[in-house]
Amino acid sequence: MPALDPSRPVAALTADLVDIFSVSGSETALADAVEAALRPLAHLRVDRDGDAVVARTELGRERRVVIAGHLDTVPVNGNLPSRLETGEDGAVLWGRGTVDMKGGCAVLLKLAAELTDPSVDVTWVWYDNEEVAASLNGLGRVSREHPDWLIADFAILAEPTGAEIEGGCNGTLRAEIRTTGRRAHSARAWAGDNAIHKAAPILTLLAGHEAATVSVDGLDYREGLSAVGIGGGVAGNVVPDEAVVTVNYRFAPDKSGAEAEARIRELFAGYDVTITDLADGARPGLDDPLARAFVDAIGTEAKPKYGWTDVARFAALGIPAVNYGPGDPSLAHADDERVPVEQIERCEAGLRAWLTA
């Protein structure tokens, strides 16, 4: 197993992390390497749960911050090992995980090793199984089994944001809207009751829906309500007796999951509604002094996060949280995944400036 040397330039350290295979469920080798790099450091207390590694300063500071990133990637598809290319726009590192999110994990590892006297106490977290079922998520497991490890006043998740701050996140809900009818031979359609036809008002409602924009802690979160799947039909000569429209509701973090569910049931009153997935969003908490100082140190205007991320897990613990990491999120999981070296270096510099202010 190659050793990780946090003293290397952060781009080189990113490449080292990328080149250690860590598709979800296979993070042990990378977690071992991260732990081995941290164990000798006298200024950190290092703990481990499964393939999650947690390192903490214990300086008795008034405030504590959690800074976290996940070690796993989606499956590889001919994009390992990493490669560095230099062109007109500067150096770019290619490879699985460069964006999502080993650039961020490298920044965390380098700063955890080098910042022996930060202005706040810091809990650094590298965790497993973010890219798969929520029940397997390493951050969720740590929060359940070792809640004391995550006690903090503010949290930063190194999700790819193009080296900009994205506060909180929208919540997400999926629901199945079901219509029922009566089967019949399609040659005698009048003898049946077509469930697919009865789904037409559902689609009309969705097509005409205007997404709300909701201001939360100074950020404008745009909601979304979309049909993301539709199914029905028995055979090519049978009037169907059931149809299902799957709906995804992305709701602003001013609402709880229960409120989002109530909204869906109100919109589709009279239909059979089954909620199949529900995750609360996260308020950005930008009114907190630590959050304001972080935005000032980075020198960029905070934006809303429309997608769902693990900042919601921190919000559930009562910890305001933001997303901040290198990489274009539209390239996450893509086979041409790549990150500008300048963004990795900018995130390192931004976090270093804030943590040493």
NUPAVEX-989057 format. One record per residue (C-alpha): x, y, z. Coordinates in pm, whole numbers, plus 50000, padded with zeros to 5 digits. Layout:
XYZ...
This chain:
500005000050000501515033749902502045057750189500375091850189502715120850261500745152150363503825173650312503565168949934501925196649728498175193149753497735184449384500275156449411498585144549729495255144449544496775122249275498065098649544494555095449691492985090849348495385062549264494285042449569491175023649452488195031249677484915023949501482105022849760482534992149979486274990149902487585019750102489665000150355493015004850181492515042450149491215045650505494285026250624496575050350435494815081150577494975067150929498665058150890499445093750780497665108451083498615084951367502145098651418500915134651457501055144751823498585173551786495735150751676493615124651849492775098451588489815074651606488365050251356485025033651301484975009151013486425028450722485725062550873488725081051019488245109951261491105132351377490615159951634492605188151785492025192352158493315227352226490475239352446489295265452195485955282552249484525269751917484865237051726484445230651352483905197751168485435195250819484515163250636484905144750307484035110250178486675085550061484575064649822483975069149453481525055749199482825026548985485915031548774485575031348395489025033348241489875065048435492575052448670495405059048734495285096748748497095118548498498165154948502497795175648189498875211548136497295234047876496365270247811494075270448116496705256048349497245222048506494315197848524494245164948714492185137248551490845105248707488035089248902487455108349224489385139749130486125159449156484025137649385485825141749612489465132849660490605168349583488695179249892489965149450094493565158450004493025194150119491695180950451494605156950496497255183150425495715209050656495035183750934498725174850933500125209950907497805231351121499015223851471497615255751625494345265351448492215293751583489345269351648489405232851745488925211651434487445177251383488605162751052486485134350911487085110750618484225085950577483015057250363479985047350154478595081250059477845071249701475535042349788472465035850005471975060650288471815032050537475495024450464476745060450488479805062550712479015097550837475565085950938477065055851114479515077351309476725101351409474705072051545477475052351715479865080251821477825112551838480435128252065482975126851779480885151551577480035177551842480725211351681479465246651623479855247151245480585222050968482105222550621481615194150372484225192750096481705185049821482715198749479481475234449442484045249449206485875263549510482855284549602480635282849910477225266449876475175268950191472905241650324470935221150074467425214249948465545184550082464345156849853461185135849841460095108849599456515097449576454525072949368451185086849253449005057149161445835055048953443665024048923441085012248674439624980348532441144956848276439454949147949440324937847598441524968347408439154959347123436354966147369437984994947558434605008247670434264977647894437314987948096438615018148287442005029748160444355037748450446965053848221444395078348086443485087248444447115097548502446735126348255445635151948520448745143248726451005151248430449045182748351449485194848708453225188048699453705204148357451985235848474453635237548815455765268348880458665261049114458875283649417461985303049515462355305349891464815327650078466465310050372469165327750577469805351450288470095324750015467435318849749466635281749711464755272249397462445242749443461565216549184458625193149126459075168548842457825135748705460895113348698459255080648602456025066048470454825030248439451705010748355450264985948118449784948448109449974939047742449554954647401445914944247382444764950547739443314982047892445544987648200444154986948550447085005348714449515033548635452185049648852453785083748811456965088249018457435123949136460535140449281460065171249498463145191949581462045214249866463705244250026465265239650371462645261950535460405230950530460675198750725460265165450556456845162350716455805195850571457065185550227455065153350247451945172650349452445195450048452605165849808449545149549959447675182449928448685186949563447625151649475444575149149698442275121349583445095099849449446865070349608450175085849722453105065149853456235082649981459235061449879462125084049981462415114650205465415134250330465325167650507467355196450371469745218250568469635254950651472975272050579473115289950913475015319050759473985341751044476405322851273479625342651340481795313351233479895310750906480155347950839483885347250910484295317650675482505335650391484655366550451487865346050454487035328250129486135361349968483245348149763479495352249789477715321749929475255304249698472475279349769472975241849718470025228749518470985192149541470975171349860474295165150038475495152250372475345187350517471785176450600473245151350846474985179851027471785200251023469995171051187472565173651467471855210751504475105221151331474915247651057476865235750754478075246050409479575228550106483025239649991485435220349774487325219149444485815206049122482895212248890479945192449031478655186148678481765164448622481185143048932480725106448832481575114448467484125093148285486055125048201486155135648566488865161948614489725191248838491845222348780494855222049012494215259049078490885250449245492475224949478495145250349575492535277749619490505256149859493625247850057494545284650081491025295350173490605270150453494125276550580493515314350597490245309850784491575284051030494625305051116492935339151131
